[in-house]
Amino acid sequence: MLLVNTFDVEPWWATVPPCVPDEAWDGMADRSVAPIRDYLDLCDAAGVRCTFFFVGWYAQRFPERVREVVARGHEAGCHSMRHRDIATLSDAEFVADTREAKSMVEDAAGREVIAYRAPSFSFPPERAAGLVGMLWELGFRIDSSISTAGRIHGGGFQKSRFPAPGPLDDTLGSPMFEVPVPGVALLGRELQLFGGGYLRLAPSFLLNRLVRRETYQVLYVHPHDFDSDLPDLPNSSPLSNMRRRIRSGRLQDKVLMLFKQCEVLSCGELFERSKLQMQAAHTEVAAV
Ligand SMILES: [Zn+2]
């Protein structure tokens, strides 16, 4: 199975809808240092690269963390400014938010950022073509916002239209290279079993079985997924706090098991490989 390795770097209180007002963000205690360092070590141990999608606010506040990720051979992508639900933003607000976030991550990384992921995969399907077009105009060349799973927020794209990574010419009329996040058919539903809460909850034997059944998946984790001592979210229900803490087994062990069994690539590595394959195909056609 091809596994695309991604890590969404957002503060542990960055929920959709927001539970902490913007003006209180600077006063919150950050808990992401250890999870990010541990994940970098995990990637080193397995010899794999990862795309880290940073929230712009985070990159501005902790630029040294972005620099460390890049210095250790990984990619910095953009995950919006403050993790707002894209469905609540107008097109103009989306462009302003994304432009600001891109420049924050680029300033911290010291290089161009070409990969984007929407907070909580919150692209409304009916606006996707327009949003992807705006991303292209802003200089992005890779998107990973399309999820084919049914989610509380976002997702809901048709899996048959977005089955694998590739350009969106035929589906959304854009040359953008999409790394769609597929749902896994289980118990009559499409679940995002390779990321977030589902991944924390999924037992290893199930992941083992899915690795043999599926051909392509996207791993996505967050700092709070590795935080076994996560505080309660402010202004949130006991149920949402329980959902964020629930887990079975150590997530690090599951990730390492996946790294060992799969071909693991970052979004950028996959994009470069796809360009080479297209070039080779063109050369072949020209030769014929
Ligand atoms: Zn996120």
Residues whose N, C-alpha, C, O or C-beta is under 5 A from the ligand:
A	BS01	ZN	D8 E10 P119 S120
